[in-house]
Amino acid sequence: MRLLIVEDEKDLANVMKKGLQEQSFTVEAAYDGNEGLYMAENYEFDAIILDIMLPGMDGLTLLKKLRTSGRTVPVILLTARGDVEDRIAGLNIGADDYLPKPFEFSELLARLRAVIRRNKGHSASLLALGDLEVDVNAHEVTRDGREIHLSAKEYMILEYFLLNIGRIISRSELIAHVYGTDFDLDSNVIDVYINYVRNKVDKGFTKKLIHTVRGSGYIMKQG
């Protein structure tokens, strides 16, 4: 999953970025509202963590511009504790959730996972297709009751597939969500990791779940 943090307190932004990367997220950061709006409008993210008090453009204005342009990316607002009016304004504009500062990282993580799942049409923390199941909180993967061990990158690929079942995903989209915008699109590393995932998830099973769509990318579906 690919996240954007828009936060002018660089120490806080970097702590969040490091912690989320350790939880298998791909994370990019912007340190003012104008930069945050540019990135949100020009790149695809699975969720945005947005501070309200920002230089250049405040978070509520940024959020309003995103929603006015039709972008539905989930947004979690970071607000000052006790600032109820900003929270209400943010929710009315289209924020998906809010978190008062200071906050526990574990709560931020739980709220992020929840808004991403809801945006993809999943309410539970368990993603499944046929006999394949993934517990997104514990990062546990099983197929037909057998535990499957994945590396961090392999897990990120599988989770993204499961959140987009039945939709063709291009190589470039997958690279952006797993590695970020600076990764070389001509590299074959992503193809190597997809093969790793297929070998672990599909090998030995009659029904294959990850399929190549020639000239377009990949799709996860049964049969």
C-alpha positions as CSV (number, residue, x, y, z in Angstrom):
1,M,0.0,0.0,0.0
2,R,1.2,3.4,-0.9
3,L,0.8,6.3,1.5
4,L,1.3,10.1,1.4
5,I,2.1,12.0,4.6
6,V,1.5,15.8,4.5
7,E,3.0,17.1,7.7
8,D,5.3,20.2,8.2
9,E,6.8,18.8,11.5
10,K,9.6,16.9,9.7
11,D,10.6,14.9,12.8
12,L,7.0,13.7,13.2
13,A,6.7,13.0,9.5
14,N,9.9,11.0,9.4
15,V,9.0,9.0,12.5
16,M,5.6,8.1,10.9
17,K,7.3,7.3,7.6
18,K,9.9,5.0,9.2
19,G,7.3,3.2,11.3
20,L,4.9,2.7,8.3
21,Q,7.7,1.4,6.1
22,E,8.5,-1.2,8.8
23,Q,4.8,-2.2,8.5
24,S,5.2,-2.9,4.7
25,F,3.8,0.4,3.4
26,T,5.5,2.4,0.7
27,V,5.5,6.0,2.0
28,E,6.2,9.4,0.5
29,A,6.2,12.7,2.4
30,A,5.4,16.4,1.7
31,Y,6.2,19.1,4.2
32,D,3.7,21.9,3.1
33,G,0.3,22.1,1.6
34,N,1.2,23.1,-1.9
35,E,3.6,20.2,-2.3
36,G,1.1,17.9,-0.7
37,L,-1.6,18.9,-3.2
38,Y,0.7,18.5,-6.1
39,M,1.7,15.0,-5.1
40,A,-1.9,14.0,-4.3
41,E,-3.1,15.3,-7.7
42,N,-0.3,13.8,-9.8
43,Y,0.3,10.4,-8.1
44,E,-1.9,7.6,-6.9
45,F,-2.0,6.8,-3.2
46,D,-4.0,4.3,-1.2
47,A,-4.4,6.8,1.7
48,I,-3.2,10.2,2.8
49,I,-2.3,11.3,6.3
50,L,-3.0,15.1,6.3
51,D,-2.1,17.6,9.0
52,I,-4.5,20.5,9.2
53,M,-2.0,23.2,10.2
54,L,0.3,23.5,7.2
55,P,2.4,26.3,5.5
56,G,1.5,27.3,2.0
57,M,-2.0,25.8,2.1
58,D,-3.8,24.5,5.1
59,G,-5.0,20.9,5.2
60,L,-8.7,21.6,5.0
61,T,-8.3,23.7,1.8
62,L,-6.1,20.9,0.4
63,L,-8.8,18.3,1.3
64,K,-11.6,20.4,-0.3
65,K,-9.6,20.8,-3.5
66,L,-9.1,17.0,-3.7
67,R,-12.8,16.2,-3.1
68,T,-14.0,19.0,-5.5
69,S,-11.8,17.4,-8.2
70,G,-13.5,14.0,-7.6
71,R,-10.6,12.2,-5.9
72,T,-11.8,9.7,-3.4
73,V,-8.5,8.6,-1.8
74,P,-9.0,8.0,1.9
75,V,-7.8,10.9,4.1
76,I,-7.0,10.8,7.8
77,L,-6.7,14.3,9.3
78,L,-4.2,15.0,12.1
79,T,-5.7,17.6,14.4
80,A,-4.8,19.5,17.5
81,R,-6.4,17.8,20.6
82,G,-9.6,19.6,21.5
83,D,-10.0,21.3,18.2
84,V,-13.5,20.0,17.6
85,E,-14.5,22.6,15.0
86,D,-11.6,21.6,12.6
87,R,-12.6,17.9,13.0
88,I,-16.2,18.6,12.2
89,A,-15.2,20.8,9.2
90,G,-12.9,18.1,7.9
91,L,-15.4,15.3,8.2
92,N,-18.0,17.5,6.4
93,I,-15.6,18.3,3.6
94,G,-14.8,14.6,3.1
95,A,-12.2,13.3,5.5
96,D,-12.6,9.6,6.3
97,D,-11.2,9.8,9.8
98,Y,-9.2,12.0,12.2
99,L,-6.6,11.5,14.8
100,P,-5.8,14.1,17.5
101,K,-2.2,14.9,18.3
102,P,-0.3,13.4,20.1
103,F,-1.4,9.9,19.1
104,E,-0.2,6.3,19.5
105,F,1.4,4.9,16.4
106,S,-0.6,1.7,16.8
107,E,-3.9,3.7,16.6
108,L,-2.7,5.5,13.4
109,L,-1.8,2.1,11.9
110,A,-5.2,0.6,12.8
111,R,-7.1,3.6,11.4
112,L,-5.1,3.5,8.2
113,R,-5.8,-0.1,7.6
114,A,-9.5,0.4,8.3
115,V,-10.0,3.3,5.9
116,I,-8.0,1.5,3.1
117,R,-10.1,-1.6,3.5
118,R,-13.4,0.3,3.5
119,N,-12.3,2.3,0.4
120,K,-11.6,-1.1,-1.4
121,G,-15.0,-2.5,-0.2
122,H,-13.7,-4.7,2.6
123,S,-15.0,-4.2,6.2
124,A,-13.1,-7.0,8.0
125,S,-9.3,-7.4,8.6
126,L,-9.4,-10.7,6.7
127,L,-8.9,-10.6,2.9
128,A,-9.8,-13.8,1.1
129,L,-10.2,-15.4,-2.3
130,G,-11.2,-19.0,-2.4
131,D,-9.1,-20.9,0.1
132,L,-6.5,-18.1,0.3
133,E,-6.7,-15.9,3.4
134,V,-4.7,-13.0,4.6
135,D,-4.9,-11.4,8.0
136,V,-3.8,-7.9,7.3
137,N,-3.3,-7.1,11.0
138,A,-1.0,-10.0,11.7
139,H,0.4,-10.3,8.1
140,E,-0.5,-14.0,8.2
141,V,-1.1,-15.8,4.9
142,T,-2.7,-19.3,4.5
143,R,-4.0,-21.3,1.7
144,D,-6.2,-24.3,2.3
145,G,-5.1,-24.0,5.9
146,R,-1.4,-24.2,5.2
147,E,0.7,-21.2,6.3
148,I,2.6,-19.4,3.6
149,H,5.7,-17.3,4.6
150,L,6.2,-14.2,2.5
151,S,8.9,-11.5,2.5
152,A,7.9,-7.9,3.1
153,K,7.8,-7.1,-0.6
154,E,6.0,-10.4,-1.5
155,Y,3.4,-9.6,1.1
156,M,2.9,-6.0,-0.2
157,I,2.3,-7.5,-3.7
158,L,-0.2,-10.1,-2.5
159,E,-2.1,-7.6,-0.3
160,Y,-2.5,-5.2,-3.2
161,F,-3.8,-8.0,-5.5
162,L,-6.3,-9.0,-2.9
163,L,-7.5,-5.4,-2.4
164,N,-8.1,-5.3,-6.2
165,I,-9.6,-8.7,-7.0
166,G,-10.9,-8.9,-10.5
167,R,-9.1,-5.8,-11.8
168,I,-6.2,-5.7,-14.2
169,I,-3.2,-4.2,-12.5
170,S,-0.4,-2.9,-14.8
171,R,3.3,-3.3,-14.0
172,S,3.8,0.4,-13.5
173,E,0.9,0.6,-11.1
174,L,2.2,-2.3,-9.1
175,I,5.7,-0.8,-9.0
176,A,4.4,2.6,-7.8
177,H,2.5,1.0,-4.9
178,V,5.3,-1.3,-3.9
179,Y,8.4,0.7,-4.6
180,G,7.3,4.3,-5.0
181,T,7.8,6.9,-7.8
182,D,11.6,6.9,-7.9
183,F,11.9,3.2,-8.9
184,D,13.1,2.3,-12.4
185,L,10.1,1.2,-14.4
186,D,12.3,-0.8,-16.8
187,S,13.6,-3.0,-13.9
188,N,12.5,-6.6,-13.9
189,V,12.6,-6.8,-10.1
190,I,8.8,-6.5,-9.8
191,D,8.4,-9.5,-12.3
192,V,10.8,-11.5,-10.2
193,Y,8.9,-10.9,-7.0
194,I,5.5,-11.6,-8.7
195,N,7.0,-15.0,-9.7
196,Y,8.1,-15.6,-6.1
197,V,4.5,-14.8,-4.9
198,R,3.0,-17.1,-7.5
199,N,5.3,-19.9,-6.6
200,K,4.3,-19.6,-3.0
201,V,0.5,-19.0,-3.5
202,D,-0.4,-21.0,-6.6
203,K,2.2,-23.8,-6.9
204,G,0.7,-27.2,-6.1
205,F,-2.9,-26.0,-6.3
206,T,-5.2,-26.8,-9.2
207,K,-6.9,-23.4,-9.2
208,K,-4.5,-20.6,-10.0
209,L,-5.3,-17.2,-8.5
210,I,-2.7,-14.8,-10.1
211,H,-2.9,-14.5,-13.8
212,T,-0.9,-12.7,-16.5
213,V,-2.9,-10.5,-18.9
214,R,-0.6,-10.3,-21.9
215,G,0.2,-6.7,-22.8
216,S,-1.7,-5.3,-19.8
217,G,-0.4,-6.7,-16.5
218,Y,-1.8,-9.0,-13.9
219,I,-5.2,-9.9,-12.4
220,M,-6.1,-11.9,-9.3
221,K,-9.2,-14.1,-9.8
222,Q,-10.3,-17.7,-9.4
223,G,-9.9,-20.0,-12.4
